[in-house]
């Protein structure tokens, strides 16, 4: 993208220079027309350069989004795994409480 950004800067600098020249009062009609055509061509080149940069940015964002989605999937899987542990502990606690109640009932006999 550095090359594309550099190209865009150069095109924009050229547009600025051409715009400055177009404002000169002592231009002939032919010179003015040539500068106008050059400005139009440079603006088209600027649009092309911007479109290329935008496509690259979108591609980069899509790649990063895919990586984030994969990380989120991994995190969800680990959270699910971690959440199973309290359920197991809760079940064991319930069994132990029931066993204590049974032992206490037997002891009362």
N, C-alpha and C positions, 0 to 999 in steps of 0.2 A: 504494500500500500504506500510505502515511502515514495516509490517512483511515480505512482499515480498522483500523490499529493504534490510532489515536486512539479509534475506536468501542469496540474491545476494552478499552482502558484505562478508558473511561467506564463500560462495563458491569461490569467488575471492581470499580471503585470503588463502584458502586451495590450490587453483591452484598455487599461488605464493610459498607456502611452498613446494609443490610437485615439482615444477620446480627447486627450489633450491636444493632439495635432488637429483633430476635426474642428476644434474651437477657434483655430487660427483664422483671422479675417482675410489674409492675403492669399488664400487658396483659389486655384482655378476650379471651374466646375468639374473638370475631369479628375483633378486631384481629390476634390471633396467626394466625388462618387467612388473613387478607388478606396478612399479611407472608409466610406460607409460600407462598402462590400467587405472590406477587411474586417471591420467591426462585427458585421453579421456573421462572418465565417468564424471569427474568434469566439463569439457568443455560443455558436453551435458546438465548437470544440470544448468550450467550458461545460456545456450541458452533458456532453459525452463523458468528459472526465468526472463530473459529479455523479453521473449514473454508474460509472465503473466503481467509484469509491463506495457508493451506496450499496451496490451488489456485494462488495467485499465485506462491508460492515454487517450486512444481513447474514452472509455466510458465517462470519465469525460468531455472531450472536446465536445462530442456530447450533453451531458446534458446542458453544458454551452451555446452551440450554440443554442439549442432549446429555452433557456431562452432569449437569445439575439434576436432571431427571433420574439419572442412574444413581447418584448419591442419595437422592430422596428415597428411591426404591430400597436401597441398602439400609438406610436409617429406619424406614418403616418395618423392614424385616427384623431388624435388631430390637426395635421397640416391641414388636409382637412377641419375640422370644423372651424379652425381659418381663413383659406383662404376664407370661405363663407362670413364672416363678411364684409370685404372690398367690396365684390361684392354687398352686400345688401346696404351698405353705398353709394356706387357709384350709384346704381339705385335710391336711395332716393334723392341723390344730383341732378341727372338728372331730376327727377320729379319736384323738387323745382325750378330748373333753368327754366324749361318749364313753371311752374306756374308763376314765376316772369315775364317772357316774356309775358305771356298772360295778367297779371295784368297791365304791362307797356303798352301793346297795347290797352287795354281797357281805360286806363287813358289818352291816347293820343286822343281818340275820343271825 
